[in-house]
Amino acid sequence: MGRLAHALLGNFRAYILLQRMIGADKLRHHCIRRLAPSPGDRILDVGCGPAYYLDRLPEVDYHGFDTNAASIAYARRRFGDRASFRCEVFAERRERLLQPRMAGGDVSSSS
């Protein structure tokens, strides 16, 4: 990764400004409007970065994954217990996060 890109990823104010300048911010917000998440919905965000758009979501069950430790640390500081952030690659072992929740607890399998 180039030095400029590395520097931007480490400076979250600059990163967010760059996202706005190139239109990525508008695309994310368009996706949020189209998805129209409701409170309690489960959101999986792979490559969440600093999750700066989480403020635009209702109270959801948000799970953010990113491999940049500084991004995850920033998101954890900013959002605390409102969301779950993991500094790791999303892998099959995390598939359980994608399963729908049933009233009264976890999904149970029936055969």
Backbone as CSV, one residue per row, in Angstrom:
resi,resn,N_x,N_y,N_z,CA_x,CA_y,CA_z,C_x,C_y,C_z
1,MET,0.851,-1.162,0.000,0.000,0.000,0.000,0.899,1.227,0.000
2,GLY,0.523,2.238,-0.783,1.325,3.449,-0.858,1.311,4.217,0.442
3,ARG,2.315,5.065,0.600,2.416,5.839,1.844,1.233,6.784,2.030
4,LEU,0.772,7.400,0.934,-0.361,8.316,1.043,-1.620,7.563,1.490
5,ALA,-1.873,6.425,0.870,-3.051,5.632,1.244,-2.943,5.184,2.694
6,HIS,-1.764,4.754,3.102,-1.553,4.313,4.490,-1.793,5.475,5.457
7,ALA,-1.300,6.663,5.105,-1.490,7.834,5.959,-2.970,8.193,6.072
8,LEU,-3.715,8.111,4.965,-5.141,8.423,4.994,-5.922,7.425,5.837
9,LEU,-5.554,6.162,5.752,-6.262,5.155,6.543,-6.024,5.336,8.035
10,GLY,-4.920,5.962,8.389,-4.611,6.195,9.795,-5.163,7.501,10.338
11,ASN,-5.586,8.406,9.449,-6.150,9.686,9.858,-7.629,9.666,9.493
12,PHE,-8.475,9.388,10.447,-9.873,9.132,10.141,-10.631,10.364,9.687
13,ARG,-10.242,11.535,10.149,-10.881,12.763,9.635,-10.561,12.930,8.158
14,ALA,-9.312,12.705,7.781,-8.924,12.803,6.363,-9.602,11.702,5.547
15,TYR,-9.685,10.505,6.105,-10.331,9.385,5.417,-11.803,9.699,5.127
16,ILE,-12.502,10.209,6.131,-13.917,10.538,5.966,-14.087,11.668,4.957
17,LEU,-13.233,12.677,5.024,-13.268,13.767,4.043,-13.040,13.229,2.631
18,LEU,-12.064,12.348,2.465,-11.795,11.759,1.157,-13.001,10.953,0.677
19,GLN,-13.627,10.198,1.560,-14.819,9.432,1.192,-15.908,10.360,0.663
20,ARG,-16.061,11.510,1.295,-17.064,12.477,0.849,-16.666,13.093,-0.493
21,MET,-15.393,13.382,-0.662,-14.925,14.013,-1.898,-15.102,13.108,-3.119
22,ILE,-14.894,11.810,-2.950,-14.990,10.911,-4.105,-16.381,10.315,-4.288
23,GLY,-17.307,10.650,-3.387,-18.682,10.187,-3.538,-19.003,8.867,-2.870
24,ALA,-18.022,8.239,-2.233,-18.275,6.963,-1.558,-19.277,7.152,-0.423
25,ASP,-19.219,8.292,0.208,-20.139,8.622,1.293,-21.584,8.607,0.786
26,LYS,-21.829,9.222,-0.371,-23.179,9.254,-0.948,-23.662,7.850,-1.289
27,LEU,-22.768,7.030,-1.807,-23.149,5.657,-2.146,-23.554,4.881,-0.896
28,ARG,-22.781,5.002,0.169,-23.125,4.313,1.420,-24.484,4.770,1.944
29,HIS,-24.712,6.073,1.913,-25.968,6.598,2.426,-27.136,6.204,1.527
30,HIS,-26.907,6.117,0.235,-27.939,5.629,-0.684,-28.283,4.169,-0.349
31,CYS,-27.263,3.362,-0.109,-27.490,1.953,0.252,-28.284,1.846,1.551
32,ILE,-27.960,2.674,2.519,-28.682,2.649,3.792,-30.145,3.012,3.564
33,ARG,-30.403,4.034,2.760,-31.796,4.402,2.469,-32.530,3.278,1.764
34,ARG,-31.867,2.632,0.806,-32.506,1.546,0.053,-32.769,0.327,0.932
35,LEU,-31.826,0.008,1.797,-32.015,-1.131,2.697,-33.077,-0.845,3.759
36,ALA,-33.179,0.420,4.130,-34.153,0.859,5.138,-34.151,-0.042,6.371
37,PRO,-33.002,-0.161,7.045,-32.961,-1.034,8.223,-33.882,-0.539,9.329
38,SER,-34.436,-1.480,10.033,-35.326,-1.189,11.162,-34.593,-1.500,12.458
39,PRO,-35.021,-0.883,13.547,-34.404,-1.215,14.832,-34.463,-2.721,15.073
40,GLY,-33.338,-3.259,15.532,-33.244,-4.691,15.815,-32.736,-5.527,14.648
41,ASP,-32.712,-4.974,13.426,-32.177,-5.722,12.282,-30.705,-6.038,12.522
42,ARG,-30.244,-7.126,11.965,-28.841,-7.518,12.067,-28.116,-7.010,10.821
43,ILE,-27.015,-6.297,11.036,-26.211,-5.741,9.954,-24.812,-6.329,10.054
44,LEU,-24.343,-6.896,8.962,-22.975,-7.385,8.861,-22.242,-6.468,7.904
45,ASP,-21.171,-5.855,8.363,-20.400,-4.914,7.558,-18.966,-5.416,7.464
46,VAL,-18.639,-6.015,6.334,-17.294,-6.537,6.109,-16.485,-5.434,5.431
47,GLY,-15.395,-5.025,6.079,-14.607,-3.889,5.598,-15.183,-2.589,6.133
48,CYS,-15.582,-2.600,7.400,-16.310,-1.469,7.992,-15.461,-0.222,8.172
49,GLY,-14.125,-0.369,8.183,-13.291,0.804,8.444,-13.668,1.408,9.783
50,PRO,-13.704,2.739,9.891,-14.065,3.376,11.158,-15.568,3.435,11.406
51,ALA,-16.363,2.871,10.498,-17.829,2.781,10.643,-18.471,4.146,10.864
52,TYR,-17.970,5.162,10.172,-18.434,6.529,10.413,-19.912,6.752,10.078
53,TYR,-20.525,5.880,9.335,-21.925,6.037,8.935,-22.872,5.319,9.903
54,LEU,-22.347,4.693,10.948,-23.191,3.974,11.911,-24.214,4.914,12.555
55,ASP,-23.870,6.190,12.676,-24.811,7.164,13.236,-26.077,7.283,12.403
56,ARG,-26.033,6.899,11.147,-27.207,6.992,10.272,-28.113,5.765,10.381
57,LEU,-27.706,4.786,11.145,-28.510,3.574,11.298,-29.329,3.648,12.582
58,PRO,-30.515,3.029,12.574,-31.255,2.938,13.840,-30.517,1.981,14.780
59,GLU,-31.058,1.717,15.920,-30.445,0.788,16.876,-30.535,-0.629,16.308
60,VAL,-29.489,-1.040,15.616,-29.442,-2.353,14.977,-28.414,-3.227,15.674
61,ASP,-28.434,-4.501,15.350,-27.439,-5.467,15.837,-26.311,-5.460,14.805
62,TYR,-25.362,-4.550,14.974,-24.327,-4.263,13.986,-23.051,-5.031,14.304
63,HIS,-22.499,-5.702,13.292,-21.238,-6.429,13.418,-20.305,-5.945,12.330
64,GLY,-19.241,-5.243,12.732,-18.275,-4.707,11.779,-16.976,-5.490,11.830
65,PHE,-16.471,-5.823,10.640,-15.189,-6.524,10.496,-14.248,-5.672,9.658
66,ASP,-13.010,-5.571,10.086,-11.980,-4.900,9.300,-10.628,-5.446,9.747
67,THR,-9.664,-5.423,8.859,-8.334,-5.917,9.210,-7.410,-4.797,9.667
68,ASN,-7.903,-3.565,9.674,-7.102,-2.437,10.116,-7.382,-2.191,11.595
69,ALA,-6.404,-2.493,12.435,-6.579,-2.397,13.890,-6.916,-0.975,14.336
70,ALA,-6.331,0.020,13.687,-6.610,1.409,14.065,-8.067,1.772,13.758
71,SER,-8.596,1.282,12.655,-10.001,1.542,12.312,-10.925,0.925,13.348
72,ILE,-10.641,-0.298,13.720,-11.477,-0.980,14.710,-11.381,-0.282,16.065
73,ALA,-10.190,0.130,16.456,-10.017,0.838,17.736,-10.800,2.153,17.726
74,TYR,-10.746,2.875,16.619,-11.494,4.125,16.491,-12.995,3.859,16.613
75,ALA,-13.500,2.873,15.890,-14.931,2.546,15.924,-15.361,2.129,17.330
76,ARG,-14.547,1.343,17.998,-14.881,0.920,19.370,-14.931,2.116,20.314
77,ARG,-13.964,3.026,20.176,-13.959,4.221,21.036,-15.190,5.085,20.763
78,ARG,-15.506,5.251,19.507,-16.598,6.137,19.127,-17.972,5.568,19.460
79,PHE,-18.163,4.273,19.239,-19.500,3.701,19.361,-19.691,2.794,20.571
80,GLY,-18.617,2.439,21.250,-18.729,1.642,22.464,-19.531,0.370,22.281
81,ASP,-20.497,0.165,23.152,-21.304,-1.059,23.147,-22.440,-1.046,22.126
82,ARG,-22.567,0.027,21.360,-23.653,0.098,20.378,-23.482,-0.924,19.260
83,ALA,-22.256,-1.401,19.063,-21.969,-2.326,17.964,-20.840,-3.257,18.367
84,SER,-20.679,-4.306,17.578,-19.592,-5.254,17.781,-18.585,-5.057,16.648
85,PHE,-17.329,-4.841,17.002,-16.277,-4.641,16.004,-15.191,-5.677,16.199
86,ARG,-14.758,-6.286,15.105,-13.712,-7.311,15.168,-12.611,-6.993,14.184
87,CYS,-11.380,-7.047,14.671,-10.220,-6.842,13.817,-9.767,-8.211,13.312
88,GLU,-10.409,-8.656,12.253,-10.097,-9.951,11.658,-10.780,-10.054,10.305
89,VAL,-10.390,-11.052,9.554,-11.040,-11.349,8.289,-12.329,-12.093,8.589
90,PHE,-13.421,-11.677,7.960,-14.675,-12.407,8.145,-14.521,-13.761,7.479
91,ALA,-14.803,-14.820,8.214,-14.624,-16.175,7.694,-15.857,-17.008,8.009
92,GLU,-15.899,-18.192,7.423,-17.044,-19.088,7.606,-17.389,-19.327,9.068
93,ARG,-16.385,-19.348,9.926,-16.670,-19.616,11.338,-17.532,-18.522,11.964
94,ARG,-17.672,-17.401,11.291,-18.507,-16.315,11.787,-19.906,-16.322,11.163
95,GLU,-20.212,-17.339,10.367,-21.499,-17.404,9.680,-22.687,-17.299,10.618
96,ARG,-22.529,-17.730,11.835,-23.632,-17.685,12.800,-24.182,-16.266,12.944
97,LEU,-23.337,-15.260,12.719,-23.797,-13.880,12.799,-24.857,-13.574,11.750
98,LEU,-24.861,-14.347,10.671,-25.796,-14.098,9.581,-27.145,-14.756,9.791
99,GLN,-27.232,-15.695,10.683,-28.482,-16.416,10.881,-29.521,-15.504,11.524
100,PRO,-30.754,-15.613,11.078,-31.809,-14.779,11.683,-32.061,-15.198,13.124
101,ARG,-32.464,-14.241,13.908,-32.814,-14.525,15.294,-34.298,-14.840,15.371
102,MET,-34.626,-15.730,16.246,-36.026,-16.080,16.469,-36.447,-15.456,17.799
103,ALA,-37.723,-15.228,17.940,-38.226,-14.706,19.206,-37.801,-15.646,20.322
104,GLY,-37.225,-15.100,21.354,-36.846,-15.912,22.493,-35.439,-16.457,22.434
105,GLY,-34.630,-16.095,21.433,-33.240,-16.548,21.464,-32.690,-16.938,20.118
106,ASP,-31.751,-17.861,20.148,-31.021,-18.264,18.961,-31.872,-19.094,18.015
107,VAL,-31.334,-19.226,16.823,-31.967,-20.075,15.824,-31.737,-21.511,16.227
108,SER,-32.749,-22.317,16.144,-32.553,-23.741,16.399,-32.821,-24.477,15.099
109,SER,-32.037,-25.487,14.837,-32.228,-26.235,13.597,-33.228,-27.361,13.836
110,SER,-34.058,-27.560,12.843,-35.007,-28.671,12.936,-34.892,-29.510,11.678
111,SER,-34.993,-30.816,11.814,-34.873,-31.667,10.650,-36.109,-32.481,10.436
